[in-house]
Amino acid sequence: MKKQQFHLPDGMIYLDGNSLGPLPRNSIERVIAMMRDEWGQMLITGWNKAGWMMQSTKIGDRIGRLIGAPKGTVIMGDTLSIKVYQAVAAALRLNPERKIVLSDNGNFPTDLYMTQGLLNSLDQGHELRIVNPQDISASLTDDVAVLLLTEVDYRTGRLHDMAAITQQAQARGIVVIWDLAHSAGALPVDLAGCNADFAVGCTYKYLNGGPGAPAFIYVRADLQDRVEPALSGWLGHIAPFEFDLEYRPGTGIERMRVGTPPILQLASLDAALDLWDDVDMAELRARSIALSELFIKQVELHCPQLTLASPRDPARRGSQVSFQFSEGYAAMQALIARGVVGDFRAPDIMRFGFTPLYTETSDVLGAVEILRDIMDNRIWDTPEFKQKSAVT
């Protein structure tokens, strides 16, 4: 438990770290120091003197420890949407005779949007095939080039079996990409042990890098020098400061760089990762399950109007719990007004995240007590709570 190391407003029960992690206190000082002592004093010389250019690989290795990735296989930069595009484009080039990208309807929409946009631009007869999550194994046919899955369903928390699915797909000659947006920092991940080909993920959820924090991409070591970057950005060039007019990809994971790394955001993320240096992911997972099991038990006991949307078996879900309620948006707004922060996903999903670095048993019990009052007294049934905001 490291709750005191986060800036959490007094009286707030924060159950939305699966969407945006809270601010680590040491990130404040780290970013201020970076701005004052590096950007302020060094100006452009900070790229060399402060090692800004190497931050993407240095921090990539720190995240690699949390997702079972060896050093030199993870690099930071850009947004998750960009990293999805990179991974799918590279995977397709590794399997040029096949035309199908397979995914499921539990994948986050941006993954599907970016993939469809890529396939449209290629205009080579590719197809994005979307099936139900439970039908993935049966859909691994010999015409599938790439399998793109989010390990943890953003709506329900449903957890795919990464090792089993990867093995099944690769046995059929399919290149596998995992989106770890709801996995990294939430549960143990073993990319190397699963022999995954690619993985991508964001760092503003469980890893607490801050809003808009950069994404990461993983490429298995034996594939790195075979990967042809579709987004051939300047910093992915083998010698960017030779200013060649012809693109020559860098070596290893460096070729997956695209644009200039966001140094302020990386400073914040680097500080946040300090909190993970002594965290045992198996212990974290066990505590997350205990908190979520308690929450489910108490909600079902006291709020029968809500229906569990997440898998009942904790081994089959990530670090979030979702309940369905026809007026879920209004009920969530009523909760937030009372200091219990979760979020809503259309059409009727109320989501609650459990992050043991700062979530306590008392938070769970306090949240359920407030939720019970809101449901019993129909506090959600007021116009102010039904007015939709831009972000839900």
Beta strands, then each sheet from edge to edge (+ up, - down):
strand 1: 6-7
strand 2: 13-14
strand 3: 23-24
strand 4: 74-76
strand 5: 100-104
strand 6: 127-131
strand 7: 144-150
strand 8: 175-179
strand 9: 198-201
strand 10: 216-219
strand 11: 307-308
strand 12: 320-324
strand 13: 340-341
strand 14: 343-345
strand 15: 349-353
sheet 1: 1+ 3-
sheet 2: 2+ 13+
sheet 3: 4+ 10- 9+ 8+ 7+ 5+ 6+
sheet 4: 11+ 12- 15+ 14-
end
